[in-house]
Structures are given as structure tokens and as C-alpha cells.
């Protein structure tokens, strides 16, 4: 699990962490990272760059971090006792697009208080690229999972992520059951790890190697707290995106392969 300093440096503070989640700043390291990252020397100074998705350009981009206040290092170190607000803009390198953020720092903690565009808007726009490997219903459920997590609803977000996971498994079974003479009744009785093992040759490799994702999602729904689920949402969601991305590439490869085979067949017939 990333610590707060790594979350700030990686850009996940802007693109992954939901509003109002409090992050502990360990000793003075976290404060120093905030001072050096969010509050560079002089206002309007672009001293840091992070990668993220731009909803206006509709593609991955590099953003420059622009601070909107001038505070001394001593001011920042003093926030262990009292709260201060920080205002930051991200500027997309591809265009004039801007993202806006506000943060509260105090009591040894960091909290994102405001963001535009919203985390849900960014994540949902980015997820459009996976629509071709998702049914309309699955795309809607992925959208709901992102929106719920962005608004601090962890357990509900896990429900929808698990449904997307289950539906991918079921669709793959439907695609290949006749070729393999699989029994639908037998398949329904299997545990999820057994289903994944049966379909391993037709599923994304990352999904097969990390099948425990399903157990985590189920545990989150039945046993974990909202806070636990929210803490785990980002790595689980990232894992789901990896699965969808691999599935998308596999489908594209299969389509290219079929097209090439058809073209070769025509050539050979001549």
C-alpha cells in the first residue's frame, strides 16, 4: 500500500484519492513532500509534472503542477498544530485545459476538500475506451462503481466491481461452452476459482494469475467496513482496468488474426 508521500509524488492524490479521505503525514516527511510538491518557490512556478488522463483531450497527458499561494517552509511545518488550505491547478501539456484542487492540511493529516472535474468524471471518461469489451450493462456498473467510490461509498463500489468481474467470466463461458461441451448446470455449481481455472485459456492472464481479486471483493461486501473498502478501491479498480485492457488487446489481436487469415485464404485460392 502506498504511503502518503508516494501518493503525492505519483499523482494519485489528484487522480485516484476520493474527496475527504484523511491521509496521515508520517513525521515531517509528508509535510516536506507537500511543501516541495504543491508549494514550489514562488507563485505560478511549474516545478513538477505528473501523468494523468485529460477529459478534454480524451487521452493520457502530462500535467504541470501550479501552486496558487506562497507559504514559507516554516508555515507548512506549522500546520501540525493548525489547519491551512492549499489551492492547486494542474495544466495539461496538450492544451489549455486545467484541473482545480483544494486541500486541507492540519493535525498531521492531509485531506482533499475540492476537485474539478470530479474524480468520477475523470475515471468514467477514461473508462470509455473499454466499452467495446463490456456490455452496456457492465459499462453502466463500472460507471456506478467509480461514482460511488468517488463519493465515499466503498462497499457499494465493491458490489458493482464484483458484478463486472462475474459477468466477464460468464460471457467467456457462453462464448466457448459449445466448443468444449461444457455443462451450464455444472458450471453454475463451481466456486469462482474453479470457474477461472476451467476458463484459464480464454481469460486475460492477469485475471487468472490474480483470481484472489474476487475473494477481496466478496470479503469487502460481507465483512469489511466502508473505510476498508475505500482504502482498497484504488488498487482493485486498477487491477480491473488491467484485466479489461488485456481483454481489449486480446480481442483486437483476434480480430486482426481473423482478418489476416481471411485475406490469405483469398490469396491462396487465386
N, C-alpha and C positions, 0 to 999 in steps of 0.2 A: 504494500500500500504506500502511495506517495506521501511524504510529509509535506507540511505547508510550504516550505521553501521550494521544494521541487514543483509543487502545484503552481506556484507563482512563476518560476522560471520557464516551465514548459508551455505556459499559456492556457493550461486547463482552468486557471482561475477565471478567465474570461469566457472560455468556450465550453466548459463542462460543469463547473460547480453551480448548483442552483442558488437562488436568492435566499438569504437569511441563514444559511448554514454557517455556524461558527467554527472557525478553524483556529486551533491553538498555535501560538507562536512560541516555539521552544526556545527558551533562554533569550538571548539577544539576536540569535542568528536570523530568525524570521523577520524581526524589525529591520535589521540591516539589509536584508534582501528587498523588503518593501521600499526602504529609503532609496536604495540604489536602482531599483527597477521602476517603481512608479514615480519617484521624485528625483529625476536626474538634475544635474547642476543647471539652474536657470530655467525659466518657463519657456515653453514651445521648443524644447530640445528633444530631438528624436535620437535617443541613445540605445534603444532596444528594439528588436524586431522579433515577432512571433508568427508562426504559421497558423492559419485557420481558414474556415470556409466563409466566403463573402456571398451573402444572399443577393446582392445587387449584380455582381459579375457572374453569379451562379457557378462558381468554381473555387478550388483551393487558391489561396493567395497568401502573401506576406504582408503583415500589418506592422506599422511603426507605432510605438507607444508614445503618446504625448501627454505629459502631465499638465494639469490646469491650476497649479498652485506652487508657491515657493515656500518650503519649510526647511529649516536647518536640520542637520543630523540630530542636534540636541532636542529639537521639537519632537522629532519622530521617536526618539528614545523615551521621551517623557510620556508617551501615550500608554505606558504600562499602568499608569495611575488614572488618567483621564482619557475620554474618548475624543477622537478627531475624525474629520471626514476627509476623504481624498477623492478627487474627480479626475477621471482619465478618459482620453479619447484614443481609439485605435483608427489609424488611417490606412486604408487599403492602397497597396502599391500599384494596383492595376488601374485605379480610377480615383475619383474624388470622394469615394464612399467613406463614411465614418460610422463607428460604433461608439456608444457612450456608456460609461460605467460610473457608479459611485460606491465607495467603500467606507465602512466604519472600522476604525482601529482603536482598541482600548481594552484595558484589563488583561493584556497579554493575548488578545484574540483578534482575529480578522473576520469581517463579515461583509459580504457583497449585499448592498441595500437596493441598488437600482441598476437596470440594464436596458438598453435599446439598440438594436432589436432584441427581442426576448430570446432566451436560450431555446425555447420551443420553436420559435420562428427559424432560428439558425439550423437546428437539428432537423426539423421537418423539411426544410427546403433542401438540405443536403441529402435527405433520405429519398428524394425523388428519383435519384439515379438507380435505386434498387426496385423501383415499381415493376420493372419488366420481369423480375423473378419472384414477385409477390402477387397474390390475387388482390382484387380490390378490397376484400375484407381484411386481409393481412396488412395491407398498406395502411388501412384505417386504424388497425390495432397497434401498429408500430407508432403511428401518429399519436394515439392516445397515451401510450407508454411514455413517450417523450414529454408530452404535455403535463401528465400527472407528476412525473419526476421534477419537472421544472417548477411546479407549484408545491413541492414538498410532500407529495403523496407517494411514499415508497412502496408500500405493499400493493397498492393498485397497479403501479407501473410494472411490478413483477408478474402480476396476473396476465397482463397483455403481452409481455415478452415471452412468457411461457407458452401462450397460445400460438404465437408466431413460430416458436420452436417446434411445437407439436404438429402444427399444420404443414410445416416443411417436410417432416418425417412422413406424415400421412400421404401427402401428394406424391412423394417419391415412391411409396409403396404402391399407390394406384397406377403409377406410370409403368412399373416393372413387374407387377404381380402375375400377369398372364404369361410373360416370357419365362418366369421362374416357377410357374404353377404353385404360387403361394396361396394358402388358405386365409381368407379375411377373418374368419372366426378365430383361428389360431393366433393371428397377428394381434388382434384386439386384446387377447389374454396375456400377451407378453409384457414384461416390465420394459421401461424405456431403454435400459442398457441392452436388453436382448433385441429390441427393435433396431437399435442403431447398429448392433453387430451384424444383424441379418442384412441390413441395407448398406453396410460399410463401403461396398464397391460403387455405390451410386450417390453417396453423400459427400459434401465438402470434407477434405482431410482434416481441417481444423475442428470441425464438428465431431468427427469420430475420435480424434485424439483428446478432445476436451468435453466428452459427454457428461462430465460431472456438472456442467453448467445447468443442466436440467434439475439436478438434485439441489443446487443452490437456489434456483428459482422456486422450487417446491417448498424448500425449507423456509424461504423468505415469506411465502404466502401463509404457511401454517404456524410457524414458530417465532420468526424474528419480528423485531419492532420496526416502526416506521423509520426511525433513525438508522437502524442497521441496514435496512433495505436501501435507503438513500445513499448511505456511505458506499454500498456495493454496486449501486446502479451504474455508475460510470464505467467501471471495468467490465461489467456484464454486458452493458449496451455496446461497448467497443468490441467485445467478443462476438456479439450478434452481427455487427457490421462486417467483421472479418469473414464470418460464415456466409453472409449474403453476398459480399464482394467476391468470394471464391466461387460461390454458386453461379453468380453472374458471369464470371470469366469462363467457367466450365461450359455453360450454355452457349456462350459466344463461340468458344472453340468447337463445340459440337456442330453448331450451325455452319461454321467455316469448313469444317471437315466434310459435312454432307454436301455442301455446295461444290467443293473441290472434287469429290467422288463423282458427283453427277456430271461435272464438266469433263472429267477424264473418261467417263463412260461414253459420252457423246463422241469424244475424240477417237477413242479406240474403235467405236462402231464404224467410223469412216475409214 
